[in-house]
């Protein structure tokens, strides 16, 4: 193998490693394709507890910091499959909610 080919293969391998590392870092930080950041640490525990208390139970399926409507947004999926986006202020007080009732036809009949 010529010296030029070795350099080219090394460059290609290096670029592949950089792409893999960069993609992994983006995934790990929660910044994949948009500006959504998940809630982490003790804020996640407090936000989840507040949202579940508000909905009367369910399972936290998604979270977001600095949502367009509030400081924190917690998506809760109820036992019947409905999803409720609970909006919380910086002190973890409920300031709003949106119920996503998606029918079998896929139409979103969300209610404020």
For each residue, the residues with C-beta under 8 A, 3 or more apart:
1: 5 6
2: 5 6
3: 6 7
4: 7 8
5: 1 2 8 9
6: 1 2 3 9 10
7: 3 4 10 11
8: 4 5 11 12
9: 5 6 12 13
10: 6 7 13 14
11: 7 8 14 15
12: 8 9 15 16
13: 9 10 16 17
14: 10 11 17 18
15: 11 12 18 19
16: 12 13 19 20
17: 13 14 20 21
18: 14 15 21 22
19: 15 16 22 23
20: 16 17 23 24
21: 17 18 24 25
22: 18 19 25 26
23: 19 20 26 27
24: 20 21 27 28
25: 21 22 28 29
26: 22 23 29 31 32
27: 23 24 30 32
28: 24 25
29: 25 26
30: 27 36 37 38
31: 26 34 35 37
32: 26 27
33:
34: 31
35: 31
36: 30 64
37: 30 31 64 65 66
38: 30 44 62 63 64 65
39: 43 44 47 63 64 65 72 74
40: 43 44
41: 44 45
42: 45 46
43: 39 40 46 47 65 72
44: 38 39 40 41 47 48 63
45: 41 42 48 49
46: 42 43 49 50 92
47: 39 43 44 50 51 63 72 74 88 92
48: 44 45 51 52 60 63 74
49: 45 46 52 53
50: 46 47 53 54 74 86 88 92 93 94
51: 47 48 54 55 60 74 76 86 88 94
52: 48 49 55 56 57 58 60 76
53: 49 50 56
54: 50 51 86 94 97
55: 51 52 58 76 78 84 86
56: 52 53
57: 52 78 79
58: 52 55 76 77 78 79 84
59: 76 77
60: 48 51 52 63 74 75 76
61: 75 76 77 83
62: 38 74 75
63: 38 39 44 47 48 60 72 73 74 75
64: 36 37 38 39 67 72 73
65: 37 38 39 43 71 72
66: 37 71
67: 64 70 71 72 73 87
68:
69: 73 87 96
70: 67 73 87 88 89 95 96
71: 65 66 67 88 89 90
72: 39 43 47 63 64 65 67 87 88 89 90 92
73: 63 64 67 69 70 85 86 87 88
74: 39 47 48 50 51 60 62 63 85 86 88
75: 60 61 62 63 83 84 85 86
76: 51 52 55 58 59 60 61 83 84 85 86
77: 58 59 61 81 82 83
78: 55 57 58 81 82 83 84
79: 57 58
80:
81: 77 78
82: 77 78 99 100 101
83: 61 75 76 77 78 99 100 102
84: 55 58 75 76 78 97 98 99 100
85: 73 74 75 76 97 98 100
86: 50 51 54 55 73 74 75 76 94 96 97
87: 67 69 70 72 73 94 95 96 97 98
88: 47 50 51 70 71 72 73 74 92 93 94 95
89: 70 71 72 92 93 95
90: 71 72
91:
92: 46 47 50 72 88 89
93: 50 88 89
94: 50 51 54 86 87 88 97
95: 70 87 88 89
96: 69 70 86 87 112
97: 54 84 85 86 87 94
98: 84 85 87 110 111 112
99: 82 83 84 110 111
100: 82 83 84 85 108 110
101: 82 108 109 110 111
102: 83 106 107 108 109
103: 106 107 109
104:
105:
106: 102 103
107: 102 103
108: 100 101 102
109: 101 102 103
110: 98 99 100 101
111: 98 99 101
112: 96 98
